[in-house]
């Protein structure tokens, strides 16, 4: 392997993970043309083609894939060195990106992360709220919260907490529509839920547990959109108990007949197990998120 420096490898990893010169340049705070020149220079040094340009972006070649392991090892070494030279105050610093479904991203992570940052002023947190599974191998995030543990990949899994969900509607909706006393009564009401063919995790298929009563009228791939429909009096949806205290007008219904339980898991790339900064943050996140869920659910 030719003599490579970390700056070259950092540019290479960004392009490999983001599959785009412009996206890599944005992350590296570098002009895309400069990123392209750095990649060309690296390819000349290695006498190998690392990427192939396609309509979808920059696809990595077999030679490039072989360099990923070497570059990732260098990245871990650099991070480890930074960890070793950390301030004696032992505070967390740097940037950590968390991927999460929009329910936890909107109604738990903001306050949980803010509390951690209050204790660690040098820490910068990025929350990426997307209704899909994150690709940690491409470093879309440093860690991701999911509602079911992954079954494949070089990943570590840490259970964070259990949480509950119930049917809920606004007071205004309930006051202007027929009473709801049984599951069968739901057939006379407008139900809100996920678009069936866009449910990215089977644990989010809440309405299947309602059987024939679950005929959806309003659908979105975003829980926040569903919740806002319910808040506006558009219908009934299944809501996380931890989100309900934020909206006093929402009322749980049929709690003795419909009560769901799910879990949150923290997923990390296996290569990050030795990164002490991420380990410490993961522990803080788990403790604080578990406490926040317990407190909010106690209110409802």
Buried (B, 14 or more C-beta within 10 A) or exposed (E): EEEBEEEBBBBBBBBBBBBBBEBBBBBBEBEBEEBBEBBEEBBEEBEBEBBEEEEEBBEBBEBBEBBBEEBBEBBBEEBBEEBEEBEEEEEBBBEBBBBBBBBBBBBBBEEBBEEBBEEBEEBEBEBEBBBEBBEBBBBBBBBBBBBBEBEEEEBBEBEBBEBBBBBBBBEEBBEEBEEBEEBEBBEEBBBBBBEEEEBBBEBBEBBEEBEEBBEBEBBBBBBBBBBBBBBEBBBBBBBBBBBBBEBEBBBBBBEEBBBBEBBBBBBBBEBBEEBBBBBBBBEBBBBBBBEBBEEBBEEB
